[in-house]
Amino acid sequence: MPTISANGIEIAYEVDGTGPPLLLVMGLGGQLTDWPQGFVARLAENFRVIRFDNRDAGLSTFDSSPPPDRMSFVKARFGRGTVVPAYRLDDLAADTAGLLEALDTPDAHIVGMSMGAMIAQLVTITRPEMVRTLTSIMSTTGNARVGQPSLRVLAYLARRETLSKSDAVAATVELFKLIGGRDWDSAEQRGRTAASVARSFNPDGVLRQSLAIACADDRTEALRKVAAPTLVVHGLDDTLVKPSGGQATAEAIPDARLLMFPRMGHDIPATRHLELVDAIVAHSKRQRR
């Protein structure tokens, strides 16, 4: 798999299809292999789809700093400004923009999910000339009053220990039993997660990325200035980022369109691939240049 230097790090990426460029930005701890293959294949019928591993995930550069402890997350939540993360979401957004530049791609349709949508929002805010259209899936604005996990999910995450490679697949499936929607497929999840764990395993990177999210600023006011045509997608069954996060994102961005799917949680189930790809294709035609 090729890698390319961008923003001072090595980024692993993969390109599928031909047509206008579309960049997929993955969420917390995810790898480019964690995008459902059926979803990517349908997109590649319409776009040149670029997938990549964020910093500290997959085959991209791992940060060398120690992982944060639990107290760091408490301080990030209740004492903003007292914790300095290894890197910020803004750095991951700079990585993303740097990747497009390194691939000689001046602009693209950008689709992000979860943390990846936070990154995509920041690229749109800081480098608007690079964004043809924005699609923000299962994400939020950074406002602590919206898009928060359910109490049951919070309790599960609070008692969850750092994973070992041997239990990573089972633990991920267990988590998605809580956050996946009613159309989530456990067998498909298990197979995809097993392939990703075999490819790369970096639990410390998940913690560092998590702290970057915890230390992120509220993007609401900056999102009010976004001019790129925006599609916001959220599952009504999402318990990790509650639907209020998607609603707030759509309310903040001028003329954003909101698409809410029943039976979809914090995942992209096969039952929604065709409908979601059709929505992204139609949305791409809204670009303003």
Secondary structure as UniProt FT lines:
FT   STRAND          3..6
FT   TURN            7..8
FT   STRAND          9..16
FT   STRAND          21..25
FT   TURN            28..29
FT   HELIX           32..34
FT   HELIX           37..44
FT   TURN            45..46
FT   STRAND          48..52
FT   TURN            55..56
FT   TURN            58..59
FT   HELIX           70..78
FT   TURN            80..81
FT   HELIX           89..102
FT   TURN            103..104
FT   STRAND          108..113
FT   HELIX           115..126
FT   HELIX           128..130
FT   STRAND          131..137
FT   TURN            144..145
FT   HELIX           151..159
FT   HELIX           165..167
FT   HELIX           168..179
FT   TURN            182..183
FT   HELIX           186..199
FT   HELIX           203..214
FT   HELIX           220..223
FT   TURN            224..225
FT   STRAND          230..235
FT   TURN            236..237
FT   HELIX           243..252
FT   TURN            254..255
FT   STRAND          257..261
FT   TURN            262..263
FT   HELIX           270..272
FT   HELIX           273..284
FT   TURN            285..286
//
